[in-house]
Amino acid sequence: MHRDDWESSSAFDDKEKAVIRFSEKLTRTPASVTDEDIKSLRKWFGEAHLVELNLIIGTMNLTNRFNLCFGVELEKTETSQR
């Protein structure tokens, strides 16, 4: 599967697709996250979980940007070799 084919893939359910959609928007253009995006996540997540989801996405973005800036290479693991 190509990385942009997730939206039409049967590998993800509606909940997972909503999280991926939110993650992509928050990562690429945070100002594009709308009330509708949050509303769609409220079907599955309460306030505390939405805060946690946002924190996790933000933390991963910070980590990735830090690593890219300083050329940090990730350790190769069995999972990353697949």
Order of alpha helices (4+ residues) and beta strands (2+ residues): alpha-alpha-alpha
